[in-house]
Amino acid sequence: MVTCGDDKLIKVWDMTGRKLYNSEGHETPIYSVCPHHKENTQFIFLTATDGEIKAWLYDNMGSRVDYEAPGRWCTTMLCSADGSR
């Protein structure tokens, strides 16, 4: 399970409630979490109120990709089931 929010942290938990990862990197609150996978790589897209979109792997190594949302404001995100968008 992945959680985020006003604390600007991304937290990954196992299903027993034990925290596995605690990642930092956004400078404003995070309001959207979108787990996704492509081929054998699982990652998480996160969006923040400053318009940043970051892609994270399930580890403590920081974001791998940074984007800016059109209009500089993004609080929701969806990924297509086939992985194309």
Secondary structure, DSSP 8 states (H G I E B T S, - for coil): -EE--TT--EEEE-TTS-EEEEE---SS-EEEEEEEEETTEEEEEEEETTSEEEEEESSSS-EEEEEE-GGG--------TTS--
